[in-house]
Amino acid sequence: MDPPGEPSGGQPGSAPTFRYSLLGHPVDLAGHLAAHGPARVPTGPNVERQRALIATLEASGLTGRGGGAFPAWAKLAMAAAEGSGGILVVNGMESEPASDKDKVLWTRAPHLVLDGAQLLAAAFGAQEILVCIPQGRDAIAEGVGRALYERAAYRCAPVSEYLVRPPPGFVGGEESALAQWIDRGKPLPVFRPDKSVPLRIGRLPTVVYNTETLAHVALIARYGWEPFRARGTAEQPGTCLVTIGGAVSQPGVVEVDWGTPLRDIAQRALPGDTPSAFLIGGYGGTWVAPAHFATPYAPLALGAIGVSTGVGVLVVLGAATCGLAESAHIARFLAAESSRQCGPCTYGLPAIADDLWRLVAGGPDPHLLNRLRRRLDQVDGRGACRHPDGAVAMVRSALKVFAADVDAHMTRRPCAHAHAPSQLRFPQPAAR
């Protein structure tokens, strides 16, 4: 095994005994150092270390866990090409209401996350690390603050680490919106065709990494890419965290190998009855029917059925719950969370949510379904950011997966769940 903190670069036999896992690590700095040793962060420009880390991450196949699934090595390589003096932002916002992954990592392995940030920041010459924890999550922020204090006191932070508290919000957790808030005080997302378009705070090149991604970086840099690739599949190596919620008796966060069947992941949380559908990827995700419950949880396999892993969420819908009613709650929430930058968000999403609620209520409108589908087409791909696209995808999948309910409601039979509280989790009630 290579010494702790030394990227192996993928040399055979570098870590034969390390069982790869993000969970089960010491919380305090002393325990963390005893278990893993210090992250050997280079000070000053070190091109060889930079290239070694990029090569190790590329060999690992690690992709971002914030929803974009952009290769971690490519983001680092782009930052390195910009030159030194930039900023690394740790996205700990977890603005997806159904997700608890960041919470678990910050409370169980904060130094793993921060080590990953240090390694990447040093690799491209960042001048500071900004750790973003939203306002309102004071317990998590206090824990992160203690971790930062420990690291500064024991000189484990060669690149200065600072805690910042952006306002909460679904759209505000998107990486370009986070950069805009740090730069200008307004959490407004910026349209980018893909992740290769660089971000800046002021004139400084900026790289935003998700909390889970950084924890993976810390382990891969220490123990090499082989333990990571020993988990998962050849096409999608490694493990990932998934938050399971909905109609289950033991909701929470689990770590699974990529390629694990959806039904096996759901079973980890002990569903209360036979599920009628899964929502994959979060509230801007996609509903999956029982016919696809055996689909492997991996980007290629899910992509084949029109689904994305998104932010790592699996919501179980119980057999006694109306999927259309729950989708209407989600649509209303997503409409309320838009940044009001463009017409599709400002007018399109509320109109879609209203139509969906009318469908659930069984209103006497024969043109309702056609109007709803037309509005979905008008909004899709026309927003100033990707937020409306996620809402459209969720609603379209609901109309497909719950087609029998659609037919029933279009015959003017109101849903028994139309006025029942949502079984999903929202920052505040998703009122009609």
C-alpha positions in Angstrom: 0.0 0.0 0.0 1.2 3.5 -0.8 1.7 5.8 2.2 -1.5 7.6 3.2 -2.0 10.7 1.1 0.1 9.5 -1.8 -1.8 9.0 -5.0 -0.8 5.6 -6.4 -1.3 6.5 -10.0 -2.9 3.0 -10.4 0.2 0.9 -9.9 -0.6 -2.8 -9.3 -0.7 -4.0 -5.7 -1.0 -0.4 -4.3 -3.8 -1.2 -1.9 -4.6 -4.9 -1.7 -6.3 -4.8 1.8 -8.4 -1.6 1.7 -12.1 -2.3 1.5 -13.5 0.8 -0.2 -16.4 2.6 1.6 -17.4 6.2 2.3 -19.1 5.3 5.6 -17.7 4.0 8.9 -14.8 6.5 9.2 -13.8 8.4 12.4 -15.6 11.8 12.9 -12.9 13.6 14.9 -9.6 14.7 13.4 -7.5 12.6 15.8 -9.3 9.5 14.8 -9.3 10.4 11.2 -5.5 10.9 11.2 -5.0 7.6 13.1 -7.0 5.7 10.5 -5.8 7.3 7.4 -2.8 9.5 8.1 -2.6 13.1 6.9 -3.5 14.0 3.4 -0.2 14.9 1.9 -1.1 18.2 0.3 1.7 19.8 -1.7 2.5 23.4 -1.0 3.4 25.6 -3.9 3.2 24.6 -7.6 3.8 20.9 -8.1 3.1 19.8 -11.7 4.1 16.2 -11.1 1.6 15.8 -8.2 -1.0 17.6 -10.3 -0.6 15.2 -13.2 -0.5 12.2 -10.9 -3.8 13.1 -9.2 -5.5 13.8 -12.5 -4.2 10.4 -13.8 -5.4 8.6 -10.7 -8.8 10.1 -10.9 -9.1 9.4 -14.6 -8.1 5.7 -14.0 -10.7 5.4 -11.2 -13.6 6.5 -13.4 -15.0 8.8 -10.7 -17.8 11.0 -11.8 -19.4 13.9 -10.0 -22.1 13.0 -7.5 -24.0 16.3 -7.6 -26.3 15.3 -10.5 -24.2 16.2 -13.5 -22.0 13.1 -13.5 -19.1 15.0 -15.0 -15.7 13.2 -14.8 -13.9 14.4 -11.7 -10.5 14.3 -13.4 -11.7 16.5 -16.3 -13.0 19.2 -14.0 -9.6 19.3 -12.3 -7.7 19.3 -15.6 -9.8 22.3 -16.8 -9.1 24.1 -13.5 -5.3 23.4 -13.8 -5.3 24.8 -17.3 -6.7 28.1 -16.0 -3.6 28.6 -13.9 -3.2 29.1 -10.1 -5.0 31.6 -7.9 -8.6 30.3 -8.2 -11.2 29.2 -5.7 -12.5 25.8 -4.8 -16.1 25.7 -3.6 -17.5 22.8 -1.6 -21.2 22.5 -2.5 -22.7 21.3 0.8 -26.1 22.9 0.0 -28.1 19.7 -0.5 -31.0 21.7 -1.8 -32.9 18.6 -2.9 -35.5 18.0 -0.1 -35.4 14.3 -0.5 -31.6 13.9 0.0 -29.6 13.4 3.2 -26.3 12.4 1.7 -24.4 15.6 2.6 -25.9 15.6 6.1 -24.5 12.0 6.6 -21.1 12.9 5.3 -20.7 16.1 7.3 -21.8 14.4 10.5 -19.9 11.1 10.0 -16.8 11.9 7.9 -16.2 15.7 7.6 -12.4 15.4 7.4 -12.7 13.0 4.5 -14.7 15.6 2.6 -12.3 18.4 3.5 -9.2 16.3 2.7 -10.6 15.9 -0.8 -11.1 19.6 -1.1 -7.5 20.2 0.0 -6.0 17.8 -2.5 -7.9 19.2 -5.4 -7.4 22.9 -4.4 -3.6 22.3 -4.1 -3.5 20.5 -7.4 -4.7 23.5 -9.4 -3.3 26.2 -7.1 -6.5 27.5 -5.5 -6.0 30.3 -3.0 -8.9 29.4 -0.8 -11.6 26.8 -0.1 -15.2 28.0 0.5 -17.4 25.4 2.3 -21.1 26.3 1.6 -23.6 25.2 4.2 -27.1 26.8 3.8 -28.6 29.1 6.4 -31.0 27.2 8.6 -28.9 24.1 9.0 -27.1 25.4 12.0 -26.3 22.0 13.6 -24.4 20.9 10.4 -22.7 24.3 10.1 -21.5 24.0 13.8 -20.1 20.6 13.1 -18.3 21.8 10.0 -17.0 24.8 11.9 -15.5 22.6 14.6 -13.8 20.5 11.9 -12.4 23.6 10.3 -11.1 24.8 13.6 -9.4 21.5 14.4 -7.8 21.4 11.0 -6.4 25.0 11.3 -5.1 24.3 14.8 -3.3 21.1 13.7 -2.1 22.6 10.4 -4.1 20.2 8.3 -5.3 23.0 6.0 -2.4 24.3 3.8 -5.1 26.0 1.6 -7.2 28.3 3.8 -10.7 26.9 4.5 -13.7 29.1 5.2 -17.3 28.4 6.1 -19.9 30.5 4.2 -23.7 30.4 4.6 -25.8 31.0 1.4 -29.5 31.2 1.6 -31.4 27.9 1.2 -33.3 27.1 -1.9 -33.7 24.4 -4.5 -32.2 26.4 -7.4 -29.6 28.1 -5.2 -27.7 24.7 -4.8 -26.9 24.5 -8.5 -23.2 25.2 -8.9 -23.4 28.3 -11.1 -26.1 29.8 -8.8 -23.7 29.1 -5.9 -20.9 30.9 -7.7 -23.2 33.8 -8.5 -24.2 34.2 -4.8 -20.6 34.2 -3.7 -19.7 36.7 -6.3 -22.7 39.0 -6.4 -25.0 38.0 -3.5 -27.7 36.6 -5.8 -28.2 32.8 -6.2 -29.2 32.9 -9.8 -28.2 30.0 -12.1 -26.4 30.6 -15.4 -27.2 28.7 -18.5 -24.3 26.5 -19.6 -24.5 23.9 -22.3 -22.4 21.6 -20.2 -19.9 21.5 -17.4 -17.0 22.3 -19.6 -18.0 26.0 -19.5 -15.8 27.5 -16.7 -17.2 29.3 -13.7 -15.7 32.5 -12.2 -16.0 34.4 -9.0 -14.9 37.9 -9.9 -12.0 37.2 -12.3 -10.9 34.1 -10.5 -11.4 30.6 -12.0 -13.7 28.7 -9.8 -14.4 25.0 -9.4 -17.4 23.6 -7.5 -17.3 20.1 -6.2 -20.1 18.1 -4.5 -19.5 16.9 -0.9 -19.7 13.2 -1.9 -17.4 13.6 -4.8 -14.7 15.1 -2.5 -15.0 12.3 0.0 -14.3 9.9 -2.9 -11.4 11.9 -4.0 -9.8 11.7 -0.6 -10.0 7.9 -0.5 -8.9 7.4 -4.1 -5.9 9.8 -3.7 -4.8 7.9 -0.6 -5.3 4.3 -1.6 -5.2 4.4 -5.4 -7.9 3.7 -8.0 -7.9 -0.1 -7.6 -10.1 -0.4 -4.5 -12.6 2.0 -6.0 -12.8 0.1 -9.3 -13.1 -3.2 -7.4 -16.7 -2.0 -6.6 -19.4 -1.3 -9.0 -19.3 -2.3 -12.7 -16.8 -2.0 -15.5 -18.8 0.8 -17.2 -19.5 2.6 -13.9 -17.0 1.7 -11.2 -17.2 2.5 -7.5 -19.9 3.1 -4.9 -22.4 5.8 -4.5 -24.7 7.1 -1.7 -28.4 6.9 -2.2 -31.1 8.4 0.0 -34.1 6.2 0.2 -37.4 7.7 1.3 -41.2 7.5 0.8 -43.2 4.4 1.8 -40.4 2.7 3.8 -40.0 1.8 7.4 -36.3 2.6 7.6 -35.6 5.7 5.5 -32.0 6.9 5.3 -28.8 6.9 3.3 -27.2 3.7 2.1 -23.9 3.1 0.2 -24.3 0.7 -2.8 -22.3 -0.5 -5.7 -23.2 1.0 -9.1 -25.2 -1.6 -10.9 -27.3 -2.7 -7.9 -30.9 -3.4 -9.1 -33.3 -0.7 -8.1 -35.6 -3.1 -6.1 -32.6 -4.3 -4.1 -31.7 -0.7 -3.1 -35.3 -0.1 -2.1 -35.4 -3.3 -0.1 -32.5 -1.9 2.1 -35.1 0.5 3.6 -37.8 -2.1 4.1 -40.8 -0.9 2.1 -44.1 -1.2 4.0 -46.0 -2.7 1.1 -45.6 -3.6 -2.5 -44.3 -0.4 -4.2 -46.3 1.0 -7.1 -43.4 3.1 -8.5 -40.0 4.6 -7.7 -39.0 8.2 -8.2 -35.3 8.2 -9.2 -33.0 11.2 -9.1 -34.9 13.5 -6.8 -37.9 15.9 -7.3 -36.6 16.9 -10.7 -36.2 13.2 -11.5 -38.2 10.5 -13.2 -40.9 8.0 -12.1 -40.1 4.3 -12.8 -42.8 1.7 -13.2 -42.6 -1.8 -11.6 -41.7 -3.4 -14.9 -38.3 -1.6 -14.6 -37.6 -2.3 -10.9 -34.9 -4.8 -11.9 -32.9 -2.1 -13.8 -29.4 -1.7 -12.5 -28.7 1.5 -10.7 -26.1 2.8 -13.2 -26.2 5.7 -15.7 -26.1 3.6 -18.9 -28.8 1.1 -17.7 -31.0 3.8 -16.4 -30.5 5.9 -19.5 -31.8 3.1 -21.6 -35.2 3.5 -19.9 -35.0 7.3 -20.0 -33.9 7.9 -16.4 -31.0 9.7 -14.8 -29.4 9.0 -11.4 -29.6 12.7 -10.7 -28.6 13.6 -7.1 -28.8 10.0 -5.7 -32.4 9.7 -4.5 -34.8 6.8 -4.6 -38.4 7.5 -3.4 -40.7 4.5 -2.9 -44.3 5.1 -3.7 -46.7 2.9 -1.8 -49.5 1.0 -3.4 -52.2 3.0 -1.6 -50.8 6.4 -2.7 -51.7 8.3 -5.8 -48.7 9.0 -7.9 -50.4 11.9 -9.8 -51.3 13.6 -6.5 -47.7 13.3 -5.3 -46.4 14.5 -8.6 -48.7 17.5 -8.3 -47.2 18.3 -4.9 -43.7 18.1 -6.5 -44.7 20.3 -9.4 -46.1 23.0 -7.2 -42.9 22.9 -5.1 -40.7 23.2 -8.2 -42.7 26.1 -9.5 -42.4 27.9 -6.2 -38.6 27.3 -6.1 -37.8 28.9 -9.5 -35.5 31.9 -9.7 -38.0 33.8 -11.9 -35.3 34.6 -14.5 -37.4 33.6 -17.5 -40.9 33.0 -18.8 -40.8 29.1 -18.7 -40.1 29.3 -15.0 -42.2 32.3 -14.1 -45.3 31.4 -16.0 -44.8 27.9 -17.4 -44.1 25.9 -14.3 -47.0 27.3 -12.2 -49.4 26.7 -15.2 -48.2 23.1 -15.5 -48.6 22.6 -11.7 -52.1 24.0 -11.8 -53.1 21.8 -14.7 -51.8 18.7 -12.9 -53.8 19.6 -9.8 -56.9 20.0 -12.0 -56.3 16.6 -13.4 -56.0 15.1 -9.9 -59.2 16.8 -8.9 -61.0 15.3 -11.9 -62.2 18.6 -13.3 -64.7 18.7 -16.2 -62.2 20.0 -18.8 -61.9 17.7 -21.9 -59.0 19.9 -23.1 -57.0 19.6 -19.9 -54.6 16.8 -20.9 -53.8 18.2 -24.3 -53.2 21.7 -22.8 -50.9 20.2 -20.2 -48.9 18.3 -22.7 -48.6 21.4 -24.9 -47.3 23.4 -22.0 -44.7 20.7 -21.3 -43.5 21.0 -24.9 -43.4 24.8 -24.7 -41.3 24.9 -21.5 -38.9 22.0 -22.2 -35.4 23.2 -23.2 -36.4 26.9 -23.2 -35.4 28.0 -19.7 -32.5 30.2 -18.6 -31.2 27.1 -16.7 -32.0 23.4 -16.4 -34.6 23.8 -13.6 -37.7 23.8 -15.8 -36.4 20.8 -17.8 -36.3 18.7 -14.6 -39.9 19.6 -13.7 -41.0 18.8 -17.2 -39.3 15.4 -17.1 -40.9 14.5 -13.8 -44.4 15.4 -15.0 -44.0 13.6 -18.3 -42.9 10.5 -16.5 -45.9 10.7 -14.1 -48.3 10.9 -17.0 -46.7 7.8 -18.5 -46.2 5.7 -15.4 -49.6 6.6 -13.9 -51.5 6.4 -17.2 -54.4 4.4 -15.6 -54.9 7.2 -13.0 -54.8 9.8 -15.8 -57.6 8.0 -17.6 -59.6 7.6 -14.4 -59.3 11.3 -13.5 -60.1 12.4 -17.0 -63.5 10.7 -16.7 -64.1 13.2 -13.9 -63.5 10.9 -11.0 -61.6 13.0 -8.4 -58.7 11.5 -6.6 -59.2 10.4 -3.0 -55.8 11.7 -2.2 -56.3 15.2 -3.8 -56.6 16.9 -0.5 -54.5 14.6 1.6 -51.0 15.7 2.9 -48.1 14.6 0.7 -46.2 11.6 1.9 -43.0 13.2 0.5 -40.7 15.6 2.3 -40.6 19.3 1.5 -39.0 22.3 3.3 -42.5 23.6 3.9 -45.9 22.2 3.0 -46.5 22.0 -0.7 -49.9 23.8 -0.4 -52.3 24.0 -3.3 
